[in-house]
Amino acid sequence: MQSPKILSLAFYLPQFHEIEENNQWWGKGFTEWIHLNQAKKYFDWQEIRKPVPPFGEYNLLNPEVLEWQASTAKKYGIDGFMVFDYWFGAGKTLLEKPMQMVLNKQLNFDYCLCWANHTWYNKRENILLLQQQYLGAADYTAYFNRLLPHFQSGHYIKIDNRPVFAIFNPKEIPDLDVFVDTFKSLAIQAGFNGLYLIAEQTDASAEHARYFDAYTKSNNVFKGRNRDNFFSYLKEKLTRKFGCTQLGPFYYDYHNLVVNNSINTDDEKYIPAVFTGWDTSPRHQKRGTILKGFNLVEFKNHLMQIKNVLNRRNLKNQVILIKSWNEWAEGNLLEPDNIFGYQLLEAYRDFVTQIE
């Protein structure tokens, strides 16, 4: 598919179904709906966002759910999903079944993939679950071959015949040049014009930025948290350093960290990230972080800042990354919930139509 001037992609978590590994780590039948249902309110002002009909606590192995998500997203100006993909090396994958179903059934679900290349931890107890490995060109070739049927799908998002592919944390890859060269050469051999590579956790100052067509650093919003709430920041640093589990959750102000976060208007490779709230306490409990004061007005203010940046750039093609569509256990979501209903989606649709 050929992208329009604005290509809106929402990060998408393919977690909400039962897998053997999560049963072993968290108990039989686990999905993150369990974390959400067990979530506590630690502050009077805290709101736990919950799913609503038509599907409520959905199962991502139900094709009707995914097609409803895709059609809803399209209705409100979102072109597709950037789905997290988990390849740990040596053929080990997790949470691949929903996208395999999309591919096998050719569901009406437009998407691209983001390699979520990070080690899995139980952060509640600071326990290692599964180590991310980087095993060289042969392993990267095997990974590409697993992805190729996705790249070849008519529902896979491409720019100028280049499949869009993102890497969550490129800095962690010790032989990134080998990975990029391997993937690009194999893409050309497969008949594409290469790959359109996007890097997360990256800006122009990163040495590895040169390997990518575009990049974003969504976690950049947290860089000023010590100035926003130093006491909470201090507790957070003590927790990280000594493995404490009872000092949090930590909280900061959405307006100060997100709405007031400046975007480099001159760097045309930098992708603006839309922040749809943040509360990781359902997943991490007292080791979680909350952005206080997220509401419809502040979300619209955030979008307005991004709109002004994009209108000044006036690029032929502009990618926007939404963080996120369905990170329910992080309070980071755009799909309808019990607090905002469809209001955030309506605000996003209005935002997209105002890009000149």
C-alpha positions as YAML, in Angstrom:
chain: A
units: angstrom
residues:
- id: 1
  name: MET
  ca: [0.00, 0.00, 0.00]
- id: 2
  name: GLN
  ca: [1.24, 3.49, -0.81]
- id: 3
  name: SER
  ca: [1.22, 5.92, 2.08]
- id: 4
  name: PRO
  ca: [-0.55, 9.30, 2.05]
- id: 5
  name: LYS
  ca: [1.12, 12.51, 3.20]
- id: 6
  name: ILE
  ca: [0.42, 11.55, 6.82]
- id: 7
  name: LEU
  ca: [1.01, 7.94, 7.81]
- id: 8
  name: SER
  ca: [-0.37, 7.39, 11.30]
- id: 9
  name: LEU
  ca: [0.83, 4.20, 12.97]
- id: 10
  name: ALA
  ca: [-0.16, 3.09, 16.46]
- id: 11
  name: PHE
  ca: [2.03, 0.81, 18.55]
- id: 12
  name: TYR
  ca: [0.11, -2.41, 19.14]
- id: 13
  name: LEU
  ca: [0.65, -5.06, 21.82]
- id: 14
  name: PRO
  ca: [-0.28, -8.58, 20.57]
- id: 15
  name: GLN
  ca: [-0.46, -9.97, 24.11]
- id: 16
  name: PHE
  ca: [-4.10, -10.60, 24.96]
- id: 17
  name: HIS
  ca: [-4.21, -14.36, 24.52]
- id: 18
  name: GLU
  ca: [-2.93, -17.30, 26.53]
- id: 19
  name: ILE
  ca: [0.56, -18.67, 25.89]
- id: 20
  name: GLU
  ca: [2.48, -21.46, 27.61]
- id: 21
  name: GLU
  ca: [5.32, -19.23, 28.82]
- id: 22
  name: ASN
  ca: [3.03, -16.76, 30.56]
- id: 23
  name: ASN
  ca: [1.16, -19.65, 32.16]
- id: 24
  name: GLN
  ca: [4.46, -20.80, 33.65]
- id: 25
  name: TRP
  ca: [5.56, -17.33, 34.77]
- id: 26
  name: TRP
  ca: [2.26, -15.88, 35.96]
- id: 27
  name: GLY
  ca: [-0.21, -18.74, 36.34]
- id: 28
  name: LYS
  ca: [-2.62, -20.70, 34.16]
- id: 29
  name: GLY
  ca: [-4.79, -18.60, 31.88]
- id: 30
  name: PHE
  ca: [-2.75, -15.43, 32.30]
- id: 31
  name: THR
  ca: [-3.23, -12.40, 30.08]
- id: 32
  name: GLU
  ca: [-2.71, -8.77, 31.00]
- id: 33
  name: TRP
  ca: [-6.45, -8.47, 31.65]
- id: 34
  name: ILE
  ca: [-5.61, -10.18, 34.94]
- id: 35
  name: HIS
  ca: [-3.10, -7.45, 35.80]
- id: 36
  name: LEU
  ca: [-5.68, -4.83, 34.86]
- id: 37
  name: ASN
  ca: [-8.44, -6.42, 36.95]
- id: 38
  name: GLN
  ca: [-6.13, -6.69, 39.96]
- id: 39
  name: ALA
  ca: [-4.89, -3.11, 39.60]
- id: 40
  name: LYS
  ca: [-5.01, -0.93, 42.71]
- id: 41
  name: LYS
  ca: [-5.62, 2.78, 42.96]
- id: 42
  name: TYR
  ca: [-2.70, 4.22, 44.90]
- id: 43
  name: PHE
  ca: [-3.88, 7.85, 44.76]
- id: 44
  name: ASP
  ca: [-7.28, 9.52, 44.98]
- id: 45
  name: TRP
  ca: [-6.76, 11.16, 41.59]
- id: 46
  name: GLN
  ca: [-5.68, 7.95, 39.84]
- id: 47
  name: GLU
  ca: [-8.05, 6.42, 37.25]
- id: 48
  name: ILE
  ca: [-7.70, 2.87, 35.94]
- id: 49
  name: ARG
  ca: [-8.86, 2.71, 32.34]
- id: 50
  name: LYS
  ca: [-10.89, -0.39, 31.47]
- id: 51
  name: PRO
  ca: [-12.16, -1.84, 28.17]
- id: 52
  name: VAL
  ca: [-15.75, -1.40, 26.94]
- id: 53
  name: PRO
  ca: [-18.12, -3.17, 24.51]
- id: 54
  name: PRO
  ca: [-18.39, -4.47, 21.87]
- id: 55
  name: PHE
  ca: [-15.57, -6.84, 22.90]
- id: 56
  name: GLY
  ca: [-14.52, -5.78, 26.39]
- id: 57
  name: GLU
  ca: [-11.67, -8.00, 27.59]
- id: 58
  name: TYR
  ca: [-11.03, -9.39, 24.15]
- id: 59
  name: ASN
  ca: [-8.97, -12.35, 22.97]
- id: 60
  name: LEU
  ca: [-6.61, -11.51, 20.11]
- id: 61
  name: LEU
  ca: [-7.08, -14.97, 18.64]
- id: 62
  name: ASN
  ca: [-10.61, -13.88, 17.71]
- id: 63
  name: PRO
  ca: [-10.37, -12.50, 14.14]
- id: 64
  name: GLU
  ca: [-13.47, -10.35, 14.66]
- id: 65
  name: VAL
  ca: [-11.62, -8.40, 17.34]
- id: 66
  name: LEU
  ca: [-8.68, -7.55, 15.10]
- id: 67
  name: GLU
  ca: [-10.86, -6.52, 12.17]
- id: 68
  name: TRP
  ca: [-12.95, -4.35, 14.49]
- id: 69
  name: GLN
  ca: [-9.79, -2.71, 15.84]
- id: 70
  name: ALA
  ca: [-8.52, -2.05, 12.33]
- id: 71
  name: SER
  ca: [-11.79, -0.61, 11.05]
- id: 72
  name: THR
  ca: [-12.16, 1.56, 14.16]
- id: 73
  name: ALA
  ca: [-8.63, 2.87, 13.79]
- id: 74
  name: LYS
  ca: [-9.20, 3.70, 10.10]
- id: 75
  name: LYS
  ca: [-12.40, 5.56, 10.92]
- id: 76
  name: TYR
  ca: [-10.45, 7.88, 13.20]
- id: 77
  name: GLY
  ca: [-7.47, 8.61, 10.96]
- id: 78
  name: ILE
  ca: [-5.06, 5.82, 11.92]
- id: 79
  name: ASP
  ca: [-3.63, 4.03, 8.89]
- id: 80
  name: GLY
  ca: [-2.42, 0.91, 10.64]
- id: 81
  name: PHE
  ca: [-0.68, -0.66, 13.58]
- id: 82
  name: MET
  ca: [2.99, -1.02, 14.41]
- id: 83
  name: VAL
  ca: [2.82, -4.43, 16.04]
- id: 84
  name: PHE
  ca: [5.50, -5.53, 18.50]
- id: 85
  name: ASP
  ca: [7.31, -8.65, 17.31]
- id: 86
  name: TYR
  ca: [9.36, -10.80, 19.67]
- id: 87
  name: TRP
  ca: [12.38, -12.65, 18.32]
- id: 88
  name: PHE
  ca: [14.81, -13.66, 21.06]
- id: 89
  name: GLY
  ca: [17.27, -15.46, 18.79]
- id: 90
  name: ALA
  ca: [17.70, -19.09, 17.70]
- id: 91
  name: GLY
  ca: [14.08, -19.24, 16.55]
- id: 92
  name: LYS
  ca: [12.55, -18.34, 19.91]
- id: 93
  name: THR
  ca: [9.45, -16.19, 19.48]
- id: 94
  name: LEU
  ca: [6.59, -15.08, 21.71]
- id: 95
  name: LEU
  ca: [3.13, -13.60, 21.08]
- id: 96
  name: GLU
  ca: [3.33, -14.31, 17.35]
- id: 97
  name: LYS
  ca: [-0.04, -16.06, 16.99]
- id: 98
  name: PRO
  ca: [-2.31, -13.02, 16.38]
- id: 99
  name: MET
  ca: [-0.20, -11.75, 13.48]
- id: 100
  name: GLN
  ca: [0.18, -15.25, 12.10]
- id: 101
  name: MET
  ca: [-3.62, -15.44, 12.10]
- id: 102
  name: VAL
  ca: [-3.81, -12.07, 10.32]
- id: 103
  name: LEU
  ca: [-1.47, -13.44, 7.66]
- id: 104
  name: ASN
  ca: [-3.06, -16.86, 7.27]
- id: 105
  name: LYS
  ca: [-6.60, -15.54, 7.11]
- id: 106
  name: GLN
  ca: [-5.65, -12.34, 5.25]
- id: 107
  name: LEU
  ca: [-7.67, -10.33, 7.72]
- id: 108
  name: ASN
  ca: [-8.54, -6.74, 6.90]
- id: 109
  name: PHE
  ca: [-5.84, -5.45, 9.25]
- id: 110
  name: ASP
  ca: [-3.11, -3.13, 7.99]
- id: 111
  name: TYR
  ca: [0.13, -3.32, 9.94]
- id: 112
  name: CYS
  ca: [3.89, -3.24, 10.08]
- id: 113
  name: LEU
  ca: [6.19, -4.82, 12.65]
- id: 114
  name: CYS
  ca: [8.54, -3.52, 15.31]
- id: 115
  name: TRP
  ca: [11.21, -5.83, 16.68]
- id: 116
  name: ALA
  ca: [10.73, -5.49, 20.45]
- id: 117
  name: ASN
  ca: [14.32, -6.46, 21.15]
- id: 118
  name: HIS
  ca: [14.45, -6.45, 24.90]
- id: 119
  name: THR
  ca: [14.90, -8.99, 27.65]
- id: 120
  name: TRP
  ca: [11.72, -9.89, 29.51]
- id: 121
  name: TYR
  ca: [11.60, -9.32, 33.27]
- id: 122
  name: ASN
  ca: [9.08, -9.65, 36.02]
- id: 123
  name: LYS
  ca: [9.66, -6.06, 37.15]
- id: 124
  name: ARG
  ca: [7.38, -6.50, 40.15]
- id: 125
  name: GLU
  ca: [9.93, -8.88, 41.66]
- id: 126
  name: ASN
  ca: [12.96, -7.92, 39.53]
- id: 127
  name: ILE
  ca: [13.23, -11.44, 38.06]
- id: 128
  name: LEU
  ca: [14.70, -12.33, 34.65]
- id: 129
  name: LEU
  ca: [12.23, -14.27, 32.48]
- id: 130
  name: LEU
  ca: [13.75, -14.53, 29.01]
- id: 131
  name: GLN
  ca: [17.05, -13.14, 27.71]
- id: 132
  name: GLN
  ca: [17.26, -11.33, 24.38]
- id: 133
  name: GLN
  ca: [20.12, -12.69, 22.26]
- id: 134
  name: TYR
  ca: [21.97, -11.31, 19.22]
- id: 135
  name: LEU
  ca: [23.44, -14.23, 17.29]
- id: 136
  name: GLY
  ca: [24.76, -12.78, 14.05]
- id: 137
  name: ALA
  ca: [24.03, -12.87, 10.33]
- id: 138
  name: ALA
  ca: [22.73, -16.44, 10.10]
- id: 139
  name: ASP
  ca: [20.25, -15.82, 12.88]
- id: 140
  name: TYR
  ca: [19.20, -12.47, 11.38]
- id: 141
  name: THR
  ca: [18.63, -14.27, 8.07]
- id: 142
  name: ALA
  ca: [16.38, -16.76, 9.83]
- id: 143
  name: TYR
  ca: [14.49, -13.88, 11.42]
- id: 144
  name: PHE
  ca: [14.05, -12.16, 8.05]
- id: 145
  name: ASN
  ca: [12.78, -15.36, 6.46]
- id: 146
  name: ARG
  ca: [10.17, -15.67, 9.20]
- id: 147
  name: LEU
  ca: [9.05, -12.09, 8.50]
- id: 148
  name: LEU
  ca: [9.09, -12.29, 4.71]
- id: 149
  name: PRO
  ca: [5.53, -13.63, 4.30]
- id: 150
  name: HIS
  ca: [4.34, -10.65, 6.33]
- id: 151
  name: PHE
  ca: [6.34, -8.22, 4.17]
- id: 152
  name: GLN
  ca: [4.78, -9.78, 1.05]
- id: 153
  name: SER
  ca: [1.22, -9.39, 2.33]
- id: 154
  name: GLY
  ca: [-1.00, -6.76, 0.74]
- id: 155
  name: HIS
  ca: [-1.93, -5.63, 4.25]
- id: 156
  name: TYR
  ca: [1.68, -4.94, 5.25]
- id: 157
  name: ILE
  ca: [2.45, -1.22, 5.19]
- id: 158
  name: LYS
  ca: [5.10, -0.12, 2.70]
- id: 159
  name: ILE
  ca: [6.60, 3.19, 1.60]
- id: 160
  name: ASP
  ca: [7.85, 3.26, -2.00]
- id: 161
  name: ASN
  ca: [7.88, -0.56, -2.15]
- id: 162
  name: ARG
  ca: [9.86, -0.74, 1.08]
- id: 163
  name: PRO
  ca: [8.26, -2.64, 3.97]
- id: 164
  name: VAL
  ca: [8.18, -0.48, 7.09]
- id: 165
  name: PHE
  ca: [10.11, -2.16, 9.89]
- id: 166
  name: ALA
  ca: [11.05, -0.71, 13.26]
- id: 167
  name: ILE
  ca: [13.53, -1.65, 15.96]
- id: 168
  name: PHE
  ca: [12.60, -0.79, 19.52]
- id: 169
  name: ASN
  ca: [16.12, -0.44, 20.91]
- id: 170
  name: PRO
  ca: [18.81, -0.40, 18.18]
- id: 171
  name: LYS
  ca: [21.55, 0.58, 20.62]
- id: 172
  name: GLU
  ca: [21.32, -2.86, 22.22]
- id: 173
  name: ILE
  ca: [22.28, -4.66, 19.00]
- id: 174
  name: PRO
  ca: [26.08, -5.13, 19.14]
- id: 175
  name: ASP
  ca: [26.37, -5.78, 15.39]
- id: 176
  name: LEU
  ca: [23.65, -3.43, 14.16]
- id: 177
  name: ASP
  ca: [25.47, -2.87, 10.88]
- id: 178
  name: VAL
  ca: [25.34, -6.60, 10.18]
- id: 179
  name: PHE
  ca: [21.65, -6.73, 11.04]
- id: 180
  name: VAL
  ca: [20.77, -3.78, 8.80]
- id: 181
  name: ASP
  ca: [22.90, -4.99, 5.88]
- id: 182
  name: THR
  ca: [21.43, -8.48, 6.15]
- id: 183
  name: PHE
  ca: [17.81, -7.31, 6.26]
- id: 184
  name: LYS
  ca: [18.22, -4.74, 3.47]
- id: 185
  name: SER
  ca: [20.02, -7.10, 1.10]
- id: 186
  name: LEU
  ca: [17.48, -9.87, 1.69]
- id: 187
  name: ALA
  ca: [14.63, -7.41, 1.10]
- id: 188
  name: ILE
  ca: [16.12, -6.42, -2.25]
- id: 189
  name: GLN
  ca: [16.59, -10.09, -3.17]
- id: 190
  name: ALA
  ca: [12.90, -10.58, -2.37]
- id: 191
  name: GLY
  ca: [11.92, -7.90, -4.90]
- id: 192
  name: PHE
  ca: [11.50, -4.87, -2.65]
- id: 193
  name: ASN
  ca: [13.32, -1.55, -2.94]
- id: 194
  name: GLY
  ca: [14.89, -2.25, 0.44]
- id: 195
  name: LEU
  ca: [13.31, -1.50, 3.81]
- id: 196
  name: TYR
  ca: [11.94, 1.66, 5.39]
- id: 197
  name: LEU
  ca: [13.68, 1.40, 8.77]
- id: 198
  name: ILE
  ca: [12.45, 3.23, 11.86]
- id: 199
  name: ALA
  ca: [14.33, 3.37, 15.15]
- id: 200
  name: GLU
  ca: [12.77, 3.87, 18.58]
- id: 201
  name: GLN
  ca: [14.74, 5.30, 21.53]
- id: 202
  name: THR
  ca: [16.83, 7.25, 19.02]
- id: 203
  name: ASP
  ca: [17.48, 10.83, 18.01]
- id: 204
  name: ALA
  ca: [19.99, 12.55, 15.71]
- id: 205
  name: SER
  ca: [22.72, 12.45, 18.35]
- id: 206
  name: ALA
  ca: [22.77, 8.63, 18.35]
- id: 207
  name: GLU
  ca: [25.65, 7.12, 16.39]
- id: 208
  name: HIS
  ca: [23.35, 4.46, 14.97]
- id: 209
  name: ALA
  ca: [20.82, 7.00, 13.62]
- id: 210
  name: ARG
  ca: [22.56, 6.90, 10.25]
- id: 211
  name: TYR
  ca: [21.24, 3.40, 9.60]
- id: 212
  name: PHE
  ca: [17.60, 4.52, 9.70]
- id: 213
  name: ASP
  ca: [15.19, 6.36, 7.44]
- id: 214
  name: ALA
  ca: [13.44, 7.84, 10.46]
- id: 215
  name: TYR
  ca: [13.51, 7.63, 14.23]
- id: 216
  name: THR
  ca: [11.76, 8.68, 17.39]
- id: 217
  name: LYS
  ca: [12.58, 8.79, 21.08]
- id: 218
  name: SER
  ca: [9.24, 8.53, 22.81]
- id: 219
  name: ASN
  ca: [10.82, 8.00, 26.23]
- id: 220
  name: ASN
  ca: [12.37, 11.45, 25.87]
- id: 221
  name: VAL
  ca: [9.31, 12.81, 27.66]
- id: 222
  name: PHE
  ca: [10.66, 11.37, 30.92]
- id: 223
  name: LYS
  ca: [13.99, 13.19, 30.81]
- id: 224
  name: GLY
  ca: [12.70, 16.14, 32.86]
- id: 225
  name: ARG
  ca: [11.01, 14.16, 35.60]
- id: 226
  name: ASN
  ca: [13.63, 15.12, 38.20]
- id: 227
  name: ARG
  ca: [12.62, 18.77, 37.75]
- id: 228
  name: ASP
  ca: [8.92, 17.96, 37.76]
- id: 229
  name: ASN
  ca: [8.75, 15.90, 40.98]
- id: 230
  name: PHE
  ca: [12.15, 15.47, 42.60]
- id: 231
  name: PHE
  ca: [10.86, 13.48, 45.58]
- id: 232
  name: SER
  ca: [9.22, 10.92, 43.31]
- id: 233
  name: TYR
  ca: [12.32, 10.87, 41.11]
- id: 234
  name: LEU
  ca: [14.52, 10.18, 44.13]
- id: 235
  name: LYS
  ca: [12.33, 7.25, 45.18]
- id: 236
  name: GLU
  ca: [12.43, 5.93, 41.62]
- id: 237
  name: LYS
  ca: [16.24, 6.07, 41.52]
- id: 238
  name: LEU
  ca: [16.50, 4.27, 44.86]
- id: 239
  name: THR
  ca: [14.13, 1.60, 43.58]
- id: 240
  name: ARG
  ca: [16.16, 1.07, 40.41]
- id: 241
  name: LYS
  ca: [19.48, 1.00, 42.26]
- id: 242
  name: PHE
  ca: [18.58, -1.22, 45.22]
- id: 243
  name: GLY
  ca: [15.70, -3.30, 43.79]
- id: 244
  name: CYS
  ca: [13.12, -1.88, 46.18]
- id: 245
  name: THR
  ca: [9.50, -2.87, 45.63]
- id: 246
  name: GLN
  ca: [7.56, -0.64, 48.05]
- id: 247
  name: LEU
  ca: [8.60, 2.99, 47.41]
- id: 248
  name: GLY
  ca: [6.30, 3.72, 44.46]
- id: 249
  name: PRO
  ca: [4.39, 4.12, 42.32]
- id: 250
  name: PHE
  ca: [6.17, 7.21, 41.02]
- id: 251
  name: TYR
  ca: [4.22, 10.04, 39.48]
- id: 252
  name: TYR
  ca: [4.91, 13.05, 37.32]
- id: 253
  name: ASP
  ca: [2.82, 15.62, 35.48]
- id: 254
  name: TYR
  ca: [1.56, 14.88, 31.95]
- id: 255
  name: HIS
  ca: [1.43, 18.56, 31.06]
- id: 256
  name: ASN
  ca: [5.00, 19.25, 32.16]
- id: 257
  name: LEU
  ca: [6.57, 16.15, 30.65]
- id: 258
  name: VAL
  ca: [4.48, 15.60, 27.51]
- id: 259
  name: VAL
  ca: [2.62, 18.76, 26.50]
- id: 260
  name: ASN
  ca: [5.63, 20.98, 27.22]
- id: 261
  name: ASN
  ca: [8.09, 18.55, 25.63]
- id: 262
  name: SER
  ca: [9.77, 20.27, 22.70]
- id: 263
  name: ILE
  ca: [10.10, 18.59, 19.30]
- id: 264
  name: ASN
  ca: [13.02, 19.29, 17.00]
- id: 265
  name: THR
  ca: [11.30, 20.95, 14.06]
- id: 266
  name: ASP
  ca: [14.47, 21.03, 11.94]
- id: 267
  name: ASP
  ca: [15.23, 17.31, 11.99]
- id: 268
  name: GLU
  ca: [12.91, 15.95, 9.32]
- id: 269
  name: LYS
  ca: [13.85, 12.36, 10.14]
- id: 270
  name: TYR
  ca: [12.51, 12.72, 13.68]
- id: 271
  name: ILE
  ca: [9.00, 11.24, 14.06]
- id: 272
  name: PRO
  ca: [6.66, 12.90, 16.54]
- id: 273
  name: ALA
  ca: [5.23, 10.48, 19.12]
- id: 274
  name: VAL
  ca: [1.66, 10.93, 20.35]
- id: 275
  name: PHE
  ca: [1.42, 10.03, 24.05]
- id: 276
  name: THR
  ca: [-1.98, 8.58, 25.01]
- id: 277
  name: GLY
  ca: [-1.57, 8.51, 28.80]
- id: 278
  name: TRP
  ca: [0.73, 6.57, 31.10]
- id: 279
  name: ASP
  ca: [0.14, 4.42, 34.19]
- id: 280
  name: THR
  ca: [2.25, 1.28, 34.48]
- id: 281
  name: SER
  ca: [1.12, 0.42, 38.00]
- id: 282
  name: PRO
  ca: [-1.34, -2.29, 36.79]
- id: 283
  name: ARG
  ca: [1.66, -4.15, 35.36]
- id: 284
  name: HIS
  ca: [4.44, -3.18, 37.77]
- id: 285
  name: GLN
  ca: [2.46, -2.27, 40.91]
- id: 286
  name: LYS
  ca: [4.58, -0.11, 43.24]
- id: 287
  name: ARG
  ca: [7.44, -0.12, 40.74]
- id: 288
  name: GLY
  ca: [5.17, 1.56, 38.20]
- id: 289
  name: THR
  ca: [5.11, 5.13, 36.90]
- id: 290
  name: ILE
  ca: [2.07, 7.37, 36.39]
- id: 291
  name: LEU
  ca: [1.68, 10.60, 34.43]
- id: 292
  name: LYS
  ca: [-0.81, 12.61, 36.43]
- id: 293
  name: GLY
  ca: [-3.28, 14.98, 34.82]
- id: 294
  name: PHE
  ca: [-3.92, 13.20, 31.53]
- id: 295
  name: ASN
  ca: [-7.28, 14.34, 30.19]
- id: 296
  name: LEU
  ca: [-8.97, 15.28, 26.92]
- id: 297
  name: VAL
  ca: [-7.95, 18.94, 27.08]
- id: 298
  name: GLU
  ca: [-4.29, 18.14, 27.70]
- id: 299
  name: PHE
  ca: [-4.33, 15.49, 24.98]
- id: 300
  name: LYS
  ca: [-5.66, 18.06, 22.51]
- id: 301
  name: ASN
  ca: [-2.95, 20.51, 23.61]
- id: 302
  name: HIS
  ca: [-0.35, 17.81, 22.97]
- id: 303
  name: LEU
  ca: [-1.76, 17.17, 19.50]
- id: 304
  name: MET
  ca: [-1.83, 20.89, 18.76]
- id: 305
  name: GLN
  ca: [1.90, 21.16, 19.40]
- id: 306
  name: ILE
  ca: [2.60, 18.26, 17.06]
- id: 307
  name: LYS
  ca: [0.30, 19.75, 14.41]
- id: 308
  name: ASN
  ca: [2.23, 23.04, 14.47]
- id: 309
  name: VAL
  ca: [5.52, 21.19, 14.01]
- id: 310
  name: LEU
  ca: [4.23, 19.15, 11.08]
- id: 311
  name: ASN
  ca: [2.70, 22.15, 9.34]
- id: 312
  name: ARG
  ca: [6.03, 23.97, 9.56]
- id: 313
  name: ARG
  ca: [7.84, 21.00, 8.08]
- id: 314
  name: ASN
  ca: [5.37, 20.54, 5.18]
- id: 315
  name: LEU
  ca: [6.94, 17.25, 4.11]
- id: 316
  name: LYS
  ca: [5.74, 15.12, 1.21]
- id: 317
  name: ASN
  ca: [5.41, 12.15, 3.56]
- id: 318
  name: GLN
  ca: [5.29, 12.25, 7.35]
- id: 319
  name: VAL
  ca: [5.06, 9.31, 9.73]
- id: 320
  name: ILE
  ca: [3.39, 9.79, 13.11]
- id: 321
  name: LEU
  ca: [3.73, 7.17, 15.84]
- id: 322
  name: ILE
  ca: [0.99, 6.80, 18.43]
- id: 323
  name: LYS
  ca: [2.09, 5.39, 21.76]
- id: 324
  name: SER
  ca: [-0.06, 3.30, 22.00]
- id: 325
  name: TRP
  ca: [-3.26, 1.61, 20.81]
- id: 326
  name: ASN
  ca: [-3.77, -1.05, 23.48]
- id: 327
  name: GLU
  ca: [-1.17, -1.05, 26.25]
- id: 328
  name: TRP
  ca: [-3.91, -1.48, 28.85]
- id: 329
  name: ALA
  ca: [-1.58, -2.47, 31.71]
- id: 330
  name: GLU
  ca: [0.44, 0.70, 31.05]
- id: 331
  name: GLY
  ca: [-2.56, 3.05, 30.89]
- id: 332
  name: ASN
  ca: [-1.23, 3.88, 27.42]
- id: 333
  name: LEU
  ca: [-4.03, 3.39, 24.93]
- id: 334
  name: LEU
  ca: [-6.19, 5.01, 22.31]
- id: 335
  name: GLU
  ca: [-8.88, 2.41, 21.72]
- id: 336
  name: PRO
  ca: [-12.21, 3.10, 23.49]
- id: 337
  name: ASP
  ca: [-12.25, 2.84, 27.29]
- id: 338
  name: ASN
  ca: [-14.56, 3.51, 30.23]
- id: 339
  name: ILE
  ca: [-13.06, 6.94, 30.98]
- id: 340
  name: PHE
  ca: [-12.88, 8.62, 27.57]
- id: 341
  name: GLY
  ca: [-15.05, 6.44, 25.34]
- id: 342
  name: TYR
  ca: [-14.25, 7.55, 21.78]
- id: 343
  name: GLN
  ca: [-13.22, 11.10, 22.71]
- id: 344
  name: LEU
  ca: [-9.48, 10.57, 22.29]
- id: 345
  name: LEU
  ca: [-10.06, 8.96, 18.90]
- id: 346
  name: GLU
  ca: [-12.27, 11.86, 17.86]
- id: 347
  name: ALA
  ca: [-9.56, 14.30, 18.93]
- id: 348
  name: TYR
  ca: [-7.00, 12.37, 16.89]
- id: 349
  name: ARG
  ca: [-9.22, 12.37, 13.79]
- id: 350
  name: ASP
  ca: [-9.66, 16.14, 14.11]
- id: 351
  name: PHE
  ca: [-5.90, 16.52, 14.47]
- id: 352
  name: VAL
  ca: [-5.14, 14.55, 11.31]
- id: 353
  name: THR
  ca: [-7.61, 16.57, 9.24]
- id: 354
  name: GLN
  ca: [-5.88, 19.80, 10.33]
- id: 355
  name: ILE
  ca: [-2.46, 18.84, 8.95]
- id: 356
  name: GLU
  ca: [-1.93, 21.08, 5.92]
...
